[in-house]
Amino acid sequence: MPPRAMWKGAISFGLVTIPVAVYPATEEKSLKFNQLHDKDMGRIRYKRVCSIDSEEVEFEHIVKGYEVEKDRYVIITDEDLDAVPVESSRAIDIQQFVDLDEIDPMLFKKSYYLVPDETGAKAYALLRKALHDENKVGIAKVSFRDKEHLAALRFKDRVFVLETMFWPDEIRAAEFDTVDADEKVRENEVEMAKALIDNLTEPWDPSSFKDEYREALIEIVERKDAGEPIEAPAEAAPARVVDLMQALKASVEAAKEKTPASAGGAKRSSAKSAAKKSAAKKTTTARRKAG
């Protein structure tokens, strides 16, 4: 059963309106810990305490305040938020269409599924097919959770995905002195690095990755619950500075051993590449059927 819709509105582009419901497309799987009193294992509770009279405040008496200057606030009510004059309050308003590879992945924030109302199913399918044929994504504005978001509208399989995005002025500039350091790189080093990249290049299969830290942490929890002793692994030896070219050569050789198909040389022929992709596709299909 899908989760409860968190927002309802419509996709809007030109004069076309498609009623949709918005559902979270992702969920955090990290372990959550409670804070406890070490003496009696009681849960630590947090109280809402006023900084002036030190009294605990009931939730019904808590209001939103924007600090306009030191210790001076303007109170904002739910009615004030509803009065914000934005057109995207109940519409995913598509402003333009762009190629997906034009968008810097750093801008993406959170993913949501868009499920159409029955009355909008045909227009939903129409927009999906048109975007697929043109290989485009929609750039839109939408307001929910007390904030207007920039968003990209694309599709995954047969469902539209709304990717909320950071506003451009929310991305910090990468101003670091070491980034602009004038380091001389030799051409043979570049070629060796390219060979390493080539040997490690494979078709993208996200299902082949897993959160090993979370799994190891769950195992520790289970072992402690069973009364087993826990021993920390030995610390890794500190990394030593090695010759760059030596490190690249060793890495290429290690990659060749890991991927025998690339042992014939750094630059694989198109036939070998096609064969590898075909094999990877069959493997992925087999995994899906097995799952």
C-alpha positions as CSV (number, residue, x, y, z in Angstrom):
1,M,0.0,0.0,0.0
2,P,1.5,3.4,-1.0
3,P,2.0,6.0,1.7
4,R,-0.5,8.8,2.3
5,A,-0.4,11.6,-0.2
6,M,1.5,14.6,1.3
7,W,0.1,17.2,-1.1
8,K,-2.5,17.5,-3.9
9,G,-2.4,19.9,-6.7
10,A,-1.9,19.9,-10.5
11,I,0.8,19.9,-13.1
12,S,0.4,23.0,-15.2
13,F,2.0,23.8,-18.6
14,G,0.5,26.1,-21.1
15,L,-3.3,25.7,-20.8
16,V,-3.0,22.0,-19.8
17,T,-3.8,21.1,-16.2
18,I,-3.2,17.6,-14.8
19,P,-4.5,16.9,-11.2
20,V,-1.9,14.9,-9.3
21,A,-1.2,13.7,-5.8
22,V,2.4,13.8,-4.4
23,Y,4.0,10.9,-2.6
24,P,7.5,10.7,-1.1
25,A,9.7,8.6,-3.4
26,T,12.6,8.0,-0.9
27,E,13.0,7.0,2.7
28,E,16.0,7.1,5.1
29,K,17.2,3.7,6.2
30,S,19.8,4.8,8.7
31,L,19.5,3.5,12.3
32,K,17.8,5.8,14.7
33,F,19.0,6.0,18.3
34,N,17.2,7.2,21.5
35,Q,19.0,9.2,24.1
36,L,18.8,7.4,27.5
37,H,19.8,8.1,31.1
38,D,22.7,5.7,31.7
39,K,21.6,5.2,35.3
40,D,18.1,3.8,34.8
41,M,17.7,3.6,30.9
42,G,14.9,6.2,31.0
43,R,14.2,8.1,27.8
44,I,15.5,11.7,27.7
45,R,12.7,14.0,26.9
46,Y,13.0,17.5,25.5
47,K,10.8,20.3,26.9
48,R,9.8,23.5,25.1
49,V,11.0,26.1,27.6
50,C,10.7,29.9,27.3
51,S,14.1,31.6,27.5
52,I,12.6,34.5,29.5
53,D,10.6,33.0,32.3
54,S,12.1,29.4,32.1
55,E,8.5,28.0,32.1
56,E,7.5,25.1,29.9
57,V,5.2,26.2,27.0
58,E,2.3,24.3,25.7
59,F,2.4,23.7,21.9
60,E,-0.8,25.7,21.4
61,H,1.0,28.8,22.7
62,I,3.9,28.6,20.4
63,V,4.0,30.9,17.4
64,K,6.3,31.4,14.4
65,G,8.5,34.5,14.6
66,Y,10.9,36.0,12.1
67,E,13.8,38.0,13.7
68,V,14.0,41.3,11.8
69,E,16.7,42.6,14.1
70,K,18.3,41.5,17.4
71,D,15.5,40.3,19.8
72,R,12.7,41.9,17.7
73,Y,10.4,39.5,15.9
74,V,7.4,39.7,13.5
75,I,4.8,37.0,14.2
76,I,3.7,35.0,11.2
77,T,0.5,33.0,11.3
78,D,-0.8,30.2,9.1
79,E,-3.2,32.8,7.6
80,D,-0.2,35.0,6.7
81,L,1.5,32.0,5.0
82,D,-1.7,31.3,3.0
83,A,-1.7,34.9,1.9
84,V,1.7,34.7,0.3
85,P,1.1,35.7,-3.4
86,V,2.7,32.9,-5.3
87,E,1.1,31.1,-8.2
88,S,2.7,27.8,-7.4
89,S,0.7,27.2,-4.2
90,R,-1.5,24.6,-5.7
91,A,0.2,24.0,-9.1
92,I,3.4,22.4,-10.3
93,D,3.9,25.3,-12.8
94,I,6.2,24.2,-15.6
95,Q,8.3,27.2,-16.7
96,Q,10.3,25.6,-19.4
97,F,11.8,22.3,-20.7
98,V,15.5,21.4,-20.8
99,D,17.8,18.5,-21.5
100,L,18.5,16.6,-18.3
101,D,22.2,16.7,-18.7
102,E,22.1,20.5,-18.6
103,I,21.2,20.3,-14.8
104,D,24.1,20.1,-12.3
105,P,23.2,17.1,-10.0
106,M,24.3,19.2,-7.0
107,L,21.0,21.1,-7.4
108,F,18.8,18.0,-6.8
109,K,17.4,17.8,-3.2
110,K,14.5,15.3,-2.8
111,S,12.3,13.0,-5.0
112,Y,8.5,12.7,-5.1
113,Y,6.2,10.5,-7.2
114,L,3.3,12.3,-9.0
115,V,0.2,10.1,-9.3
116,P,-2.6,11.4,-11.6
117,D,-6.2,11.8,-10.7
118,E,-8.4,9.7,-13.0
119,T,-9.6,12.8,-14.8
120,G,-6.0,13.7,-15.7
121,A,-4.7,10.2,-16.7
122,K,-4.8,10.9,-20.4
123,A,-3.0,14.2,-20.2
124,Y,-0.5,12.6,-17.8
125,A,0.3,9.9,-20.4
126,L,0.4,12.5,-23.1
127,L,3.0,14.6,-21.3
128,R,5.0,11.5,-20.3
129,K,5.2,10.3,-24.0
130,A,6.1,13.8,-25.3
131,L,8.9,14.2,-22.7
132,H,10.2,10.7,-23.6
133,D,10.2,11.4,-27.3
134,E,11.9,14.7,-26.9
135,N,14.3,13.5,-24.2
136,K,13.4,16.6,-22.0
137,V,12.6,17.4,-18.4
138,G,10.3,20.1,-17.2
139,I,11.6,22.9,-14.9
140,A,8.8,24.0,-12.5
141,K,7.9,25.9,-9.4
142,V,5.8,24.4,-6.6
143,S,5.0,25.4,-3.1
144,F,4.6,23.0,-0.2
145,R,5.8,22.7,3.4
146,D,5.8,26.5,3.8
147,K,8.3,27.0,1.0
148,E,8.4,27.5,-2.8
149,H,10.7,25.0,-4.5
150,L,12.4,25.0,-7.9
151,A,11.9,21.5,-9.3
152,A,12.6,19.2,-12.2
153,L,9.8,17.0,-13.6
154,R,10.9,13.8,-15.3
155,F,9.7,10.2,-15.4
156,K,11.0,6.9,-14.0
157,D,9.5,3.8,-15.7
158,R,5.9,5.0,-16.1
159,V,5.6,7.4,-13.1
160,F,6.5,11.1,-13.0
161,V,9.1,12.1,-10.5
162,L,9.3,15.6,-9.1
163,E,12.9,16.4,-8.0
164,T,12.9,19.4,-5.7
165,M,16.1,21.5,-6.2
166,F,18.2,24.0,-4.4
167,W,17.9,27.6,-5.6
168,P,21.1,28.7,-7.3
169,D,21.9,31.1,-4.5
170,E,21.8,28.2,-2.0
171,I,24.8,26.6,-3.6
172,R,28.0,27.7,-2.0
173,A,30.9,28.7,-4.3
174,A,33.8,26.3,-4.4
175,E,36.4,28.8,-3.3
176,F,39.4,26.8,-2.1
177,D,43.0,27.8,-2.7
178,T,44.2,24.3,-3.3
179,V,41.7,23.8,-6.1
180,D,43.4,26.4,-8.2
181,A,46.9,25.3,-7.4
182,D,49.1,25.2,-10.5
183,E,50.2,21.6,-10.5
184,K,52.0,20.3,-13.6
185,V,50.5,17.0,-14.8
186,R,52.5,14.9,-17.3
187,E,50.8,13.5,-20.3
188,N,51.7,9.9,-19.5
189,E,50.1,10.4,-16.1
190,V,46.9,11.5,-17.8
191,E,46.9,8.5,-20.1
192,M,47.4,6.2,-17.2
193,A,44.5,7.8,-15.3
194,K,42.3,7.4,-18.4
195,A,43.3,3.7,-18.6
196,L,42.3,3.2,-15.0
197,I,38.9,5.0,-15.6
198,D,38.4,2.8,-18.7
199,N,39.1,-0.4,-16.8
200,L,36.7,0.5,-14.0
201,T,33.9,1.7,-16.4
202,E,30.8,-0.5,-16.3
203,P,27.1,-0.1,-17.0
204,W,25.3,1.7,-14.1
205,D,23.5,-0.8,-11.9
206,P,22.5,0.9,-8.6
207,S,21.2,-2.5,-7.2
208,S,24.8,-3.7,-7.0
209,F,25.5,-1.2,-4.2
210,K,24.4,-1.5,-0.6
211,D,24.9,0.3,2.7
212,E,27.6,-1.8,4.3
213,Y,28.0,0.5,7.3
214,R,24.2,0.1,8.2
215,E,24.4,-3.6,7.8
216,A,27.5,-3.9,10.0
217,L,25.9,-1.6,12.6
218,I,22.7,-3.8,12.7
219,E,25.0,-6.8,13.2
220,I,26.7,-5.1,16.2
221,V,23.3,-4.3,17.7
222,E,22.2,-7.9,17.3
223,R,25.4,-9.2,18.8
224,K,25.2,-6.9,21.8
225,D,21.6,-7.8,22.3
226,A,22.7,-11.5,22.4
227,G,25.3,-10.7,25.0
228,E,28.3,-11.2,22.7
229,P,31.5,-9.1,23.2
230,I,32.3,-6.5,20.6
231,E,35.8,-5.8,19.5
232,A,36.9,-2.8,17.4
233,P,38.8,-3.7,14.3
234,A,42.5,-2.9,14.2
235,E,43.2,0.6,13.0
236,A,44.4,0.9,9.4
237,A,48.0,2.0,8.9
238,P,48.2,5.7,8.0
239,A,48.4,6.4,4.3
240,R,51.9,7.0,3.0
241,V,52.8,9.3,0.2
242,V,53.6,7.3,-2.9
243,D,54.8,8.2,-6.4
244,L,51.7,9.1,-8.4
245,M,52.7,7.2,-11.5
246,Q,53.6,4.1,-9.4
247,A,50.2,4.3,-7.8
248,L,48.4,4.7,-11.1
249,K,50.2,1.7,-12.6
250,A,49.4,-0.5,-9.6
251,S,45.8,0.6,-9.7
252,V,45.5,-0.2,-13.5
253,E,47.0,-3.7,-12.9
254,A,44.6,-4.3,-10.0
255,A,41.7,-3.2,-12.1
256,K,42.7,-5.6,-14.9
257,E,42.8,-8.5,-12.5
258,K,39.4,-7.6,-11.2
259,T,37.9,-7.2,-14.7
260,P,39.5,-9.8,-17.1
261,A,37.5,-8.4,-20.0
262,S,39.7,-5.3,-20.0
263,A,43.1,-7.2,-19.9
264,G,43.6,-6.8,-23.6
265,G,44.4,-3.1,-23.3
266,A,43.4,0.2,-21.8
267,K,41.2,1.1,-24.8
268,R,38.7,-1.6,-25.5
269,S,37.3,-2.1,-28.9
270,S,33.7,-1.2,-29.6
271,A,32.9,-4.9,-30.1
272,K,34.2,-5.8,-26.6
273,S,32.4,-2.9,-25.1
274,A,29.2,-3.9,-26.7
275,A,29.6,-7.5,-25.5
276,K,30.3,-6.4,-22.0
277,K,27.2,-4.2,-22.0
278,S,25.1,-7.0,-23.4
279,A,26.3,-9.4,-20.7
280,A,25.7,-6.8,-18.0
281,K,22.2,-6.3,-19.3
282,K,21.5,-10.1,-19.2
283,T,22.8,-10.2,-15.6
284,T,20.6,-7.3,-14.6
285,T,17.6,-8.9,-16.2
286,A,18.4,-12.2,-14.4
287,R,18.7,-10.4,-11.1
288,R,15.3,-8.7,-11.6
289,K,13.6,-12.1,-12.4
290,A,15.3,-13.7,-9.4
291,G,14.0,-10.8,-7.2
